Amino acid sequence: MQLANYIELADEIVGEIRAGRLRPGDRLPPQREFAHARGIAASTAQRVYAELTKRGVVSGEVGRGTFVRLAARAARPALTEPTSLWVDLDLNFPTVPDQQALLSASLAELMRRPDECGRAFAPASARGTRSLCSIASGFFSTGRGWQLPTDCMYFAGNGKQAIAAALAATVRPGETLGVEALTYPFVKSIAQQLGIRLLPLPLDEEGIVPAALIEAHGDAGLNAVYLQPNLHNPLGISMSEIRRLEIAEILSTERIVAIEDAIYAFLDADLSSLRSLAPEQVILVDSLSKRLAPGFTLGLMVVPRDLRDGIERSLHTGAWVASSLAQTACARVMADGTAAKIVDAKRLDAAARQEVARRWLGRFGLIGNRKSYHCWLPLPHSWRADAFVAAAARRNIAVTPASAFAVAPGHVPNAVRVALSAPPIDALSDALEIVASILDGGGDALPFSE
């Protein structure tokens, strides 16, 4: 009989979770036992567990084992229509009540303008049109006290594609990318696909530690560094101006290329960009997905002069160039004020949700910017992160364990990220009240009792 491959075996485990035969908090057998029971190689078992972790259905910690993280989600028509069966505090897709109507009206106006509409069906260019660059400069520069140059802009389909293109252009397979010790999970995934080694850099309450960046570059010779200076995901922290200046000086002195992820930065209009301080060393990456909607997005890259050719090749080689339709539609909603209205509403919405989070979880040492759509929840000693995630899942609430963000598996903080954007605010309050009650209950054993 032909043995199943690791994807098929992972699908089988997911099927057992959906059928209820494996429940949140259940411990999977050690990989060697799993391999023996299935008649597969230990390396195949390792790939099965890695695939399950990648899908987010299990989580594990060195010395503790691998546990079922989430129950099967109940089907629902949209992120804006959560049911009583599941409250999503795992993913961040912010929406506000009027955004669909605003976007629809803007696009309807686009269709009435033959000159604009015609551009939507022309061949796509990574450089965009002169009009799009001018519009994007005005929109993305708002509130930062500096103007984005229009002659070094490039456009990807979304923020993830922009990050992928930046990594592919600046770090070759086998080379080293410095990242914050807790980083955006997509960066871990795309680095693995591109054959890039990740070097975790220590963080403090303001972000990456300057001395650690210098030391890492001296020891490993960093080819680039990926940073989130503003509203860091998952911590929600931002660099002070002094820290920003220190990092910019190191980048310039050591000639380190930085990829600055600014995708959440729009929520705090008072923050400045790292690129404004070191324009020849920083690739700025931004996007419209969080500002507008997951399916209505455009990835922006602002690139140093010496890296432009490489970035353009990377975008085309990876098929990451934004379509002309996306470029034209996004230019319309930025130019007519629609995007600005939605952004203003989301800033108010995020602040209101942070107030709710602090009302229920503030006494537990909640960390994060009061303008952000997510926060970081350190867990008391009576809880382990995997057990807590499972306990929340038993109450039909999804949160994200620190292991999803940790670059070094053996150095995982005992914490979870709480995303605030998906449920209606009343449902959010109810869910966070439950989270607080779980924390008050305490104990690793609680989630595994019937």
N, C-alpha and C positions, 0 to 999 in steps of 0.2 A: 504494500500500500504506500502510495506517495505521501510523504510528510507534508503537512500544511506549512506555508511560509509564515514569517512572523506577523505580517499584516493580518492574515486570516486568523491566527491565534489571538491577536489583539481584538479583532472583531468579535470573536467568540466570547471573550471576557466581557466586552461591552454588552453583548447580548444577555449574558447572565446578570449583569447589573440592571439592565432594562426590565428583565423578567422578574426582578426582585429576589433572585437566588443569592445574589451578593448585595449587601446593603451598606450604606455609608457607615464607616467605622470598622467594617470587616477587614481582617488582616489577610493579605495574600500570602501564600507559602513562600519561603525563601526561594531564590531563583534556582538553586541547585535542585531542590525538591520539585519545583515546577518542571524543570528540564527532565528529571528522571521519570516523573509521572506521565509526561507527554511523549517521552521517547525522542527528545530533541537535544541538540548540543547546548552546552551552557551559554555559548555566545548567542545562540538564537533566543534563549530565554531572556538574556540581557536586553536584546533588541525588542522583545515583546514588552518588557516592563518599561523600557525607554519610550516606546510608542504610546503606551497607556498614559505615561506621565505627560508626554507632549500633548495628548488629547485633553488632558486636564481631568481625567476621571479617577486617577489615583495620585497619591503623594507619598513620599517616603523620606526617611531621615536615617543617616548612618547610625547603626546600632539599635534602631527601633523597628525597622521593617517597612513594608509598603502597605498602605491602607486605602480602601475605597474612599474616594473623596466626595463624590457627588452621586445623588440618585438621578435616574433618568428625568429629564425636564419634561414637564407637561407642554404639549404643543400649544402655541398661542399665535394669533395672527400678526402681531407686531410687537416691537420692544415697548411701544407706548401703550400697550394693552395687557399689562401683567394680570395674571389670574391669582386667585387666593391659594393656588396650589404651589406657587413658586415665586419667591422674591429674589431678583437678581441683584446682588451686591458684589458681583464678580466682574462684570464688564461695564465699561463706561461708554455709553452712547447717548449723550445729553440731547434731550428734545424739549421744546417749549410749545405751548398750546397753538400758537398762530403760525408756526414756521411752515407747515405744509401749504397753508393758504397763501402766505407771502411768496414762497418759492413758485407756486403754480401761477400766480399773477405775473411774476417777473418773466417766467418762461413763455407765457401766453403773449406777452408784449414782444418778446424776442421773435416769435413766429410771425408777428405782423410786420417785421422789419426785414425786407428781402436782402438788404445789404449785409446785415449781421447774420441772418440765417444762412446765407450762401457760404459764409466763412466756416460754418459748422461742418460742411461736407467737403472741404478742401483737404489736401494732404497735410498731415500733422507735422509740426516742427518742434523740436525740443526747445528751441529758443523762443517760441511763441511769436505773436505779432507785436509790432511796436505799440499798438493800442493796449493789448493785454499787459505788456510790461509796465506801461505807464499807470494803468489802473491798479495792478498788483502792488506797485511801489507805494502808491497812495494808501491803499487799504492795509497792507501788512506793516507799514511804517507807523500807523496811527498810534499815538500815545507813548511812543518810545523816545521821542526827542531827536530822532535821526532819520534820515531818508535812505531807503534802499536804492542802490544804483540799478538802473534799468539795463545796462549793457552787459551784465553778468548773471542774468536770470535764466533758469532752465525749468521746464515743467514736466513733472512725472504724473502718472495716473493718480497717485495718492501719496501720503506721507511714507508708508512702508516702502513703496517702490523708490522714492527719493533716497531713503536711508540705504536701501540695497545698492542703488547706483553709486552712492558716495563711497560705500565700503568697497565695492568692486573696483572703483577707480583709484583708490588710495592705498589699499592693502592687498598684496598678492597672496596666493595660497601659501601657507606655511609661515607667513609673517604674523606680527603681533599687533593686536589692537588693544589699547588700554580702555577699560570701561569702569564705571562706578561699580563697587562691590555688589550693590543691588541695582539692577538695570532692567530696561524694557525687555520682556521675554522674547520679542521678535528678533532683537539683536543677537540673542544667543542662537536662535534657530537659523538665521540667515548666515551668521558667521560659520556655523557648522557646515552648511551647504557650500559655502565658498572656500572652505578649508582654511579659515582664519583662526589663529589661536587668540584666546581672550585672556587678558591679564587684569584681574580685579584690583581696583585702586581703593584704598580706605576712604570712608566718609566720616564727616562729623556733622554737627548741626547746621552747617552752611553748605554742605556738599563735599566735593572732592578736596582732599587735603593737599595743599601746594607742595609741601616737602615730599610727600609720597609720590607725587607726579614726577618731580625731579629725580628722585631715587630710582623709580621704575624705569625712566627713560635712560638713566645712566647704566642700569643693570641689564635691561632687556632690549634697549634700542627701539622704542615704540615707533611703529610706522605711522600710526594715527591714534587719536583718542576720541571716543564717543561720549558726549556729555549732555546732561540736561540741567543747565544752570538755573532755570526758572520752573517752579512748580514740578519738581522732580517726581517721576513715576517710578516707584510707588510712595516715596516718603512725603511728597507734597511740599518739600522745603525749597527755598530759593537762596542763591548766593547773595551776600551783602555786596555793596559796591566795592568795598575794600578787597573782599575775596575775589571778586570779578577782575579787579585790576591786577591782583597777584597772579591769577591764572593766565590772564592775557599777556603779562610780561614774560612768564615762563614759556608760553607758546611761541612768542616772538623771538626770545633769546635762544631757545633750544631748537627752533625751526620745526616744531611739532604741528602737524595738521590736526585740527579739531573739527569734528562733525557736531554741530550744535543743534540739538533737537528742541525746537521751540513750539511744538504742536499744542501744548497746554498753556503757553505763556500768554495767550490772548485774554485769559481770564483775569489777569492782573495788569492793567494798563500802565501802572507806575514802574514796571520793571524794564530795565534796559537789556540790550543784547550783548553777548560776549563778542559777537562779530563787529560791533561798533567800535570795540577797543583794539581788535587785532584783525582787520579786514583781509590781510594777505595770508592769514593762517587758518581762518575759520570758514568752513562750509556751513551756511545756515540752511536748515531744513524746516519747512513749515507746511501747513496743510489746511484745507477747508473742512475736513471731515468732522472734527469736533465742533467747529463753528456752525456748520450747516446741517449735514445729515450724512450717515455712513455711505449712502449710495450717491451722494452729490458732492463730489470732492475733486480736489486738484492738489498735487504735490508741488511745492515751490522749493527751488534750490538757488541760493545766492552764493556764487563760487569765486574764489580768488583767481586772479588773472592767470597764474601759472598752471592752474588745474582745469581750465575750461575745456580744452580739447579732450582730455581724458574723461571728464564728466559727460560730455556730449557723446563720445564713443560708447561709454558705459550705458547710457540711456537707450541708445539705438540697439546695441548688442543684446541687452537684456529685454528688449521690447517693452521698456518701461515709459516710453514717451506718452504723455497725455494725448488722448484723441482730440481732434479738432472740435468735435461736438462738446466735449467737456471743457475745453479752453474757452469756447465761445459762450457757453451757458454760464460758466463761472464768472467770466468777465462781465456779463450782463447783470448778475445779481450783486456783484461788487460795485459796479458803476452806478446803479440806480438806487442804492441805499438799502436794498433788501437785506444784504448780508450784515450790514452795520446794525440794523434793527434787531436781527436775530442774535447777534453777538451781545448787544446791550441787555436783551432779555435773559440770555444765558448767564451773564455775569450776576444779575440779580438772583436768578434761580440758584446758582451755585452757592452764593452767600447764604441764602435762606436754608438750603440743605445742610450747610455746615453748622448753622445754628441748631438745627434739629440733632445733628450728630453729637454736638457738644452737650446738648441737654441730656442725652441718654448715656453717652460714653466718655464725657469729659473727665469724670472722676477716675477713669482707668488710664489716664496719661496719654490720651489721643494726641497724635502728632500730625501736623500739616498746616498749610496755608488756609486761612479762613475764606479765601476766594476760590479754592480748588474744588473739583468734583470728586476727589478721593481723599482718604486719610489713612494713616498708618496706626494700627492698634497693637501696641506691645501687650503680650499676654502675661497675666500673673503666673507665679511659679506653680500654682496648682493646675495649670493647663499646659499641655503640649499643643503645638500648632496643628498637627495632623488630627489629634483628638478633637480639638475645638472646631475645625472645619467640618469634621464628621458630625459633631453634635449640632452645629448650625444646619447642616444638610438634613438631619432628622426632623428639624423643625421647618423644612422647606425653604431655607435661606442659604444662598450661595455666597461665600466670601473666598478670597484668594490667599493661600498660604505663602509665607515668605519664600519658601523653596522655589516658587515659580519665578522669582526675581533674582535669587542668589546665583552668582557666577561660580563660586567655589562651594561644592556640595557639602563639604565638612564644616562650613562656617555659615550656618543658616540661623538668623535671628528667630527667637520665639515670638512671632508676630504674624499678623494677617493684614492685608489691605482690604479696606472697605470702600467700594465704589458707590457713589450716592446718586447717580444720574438716572437710572432706569425706571424705578417705580414711581408712581404718583407720590407726592410728598406726604400724604396721610398714610399710605402704605409703607413708605420709608420709615416714618415715625413708629408705626406698629412693629416693623421688623427690627429696628434698633432697640426698641424696648425689650423684645425677645432676646436679642444678642446680649443686652445688659443682664437679663435674668440668667442666661446661661453662664456668663462670667461670674455672677454671684454664686451660682451653684457650685462651681469649681470641681476639680477632680478629673484625672485622666480616665477613670473608670466609667464615669457617667454616660458618655456617648455609646458605650457598648452594652449597656443594660437594656432590657426589654421593658 
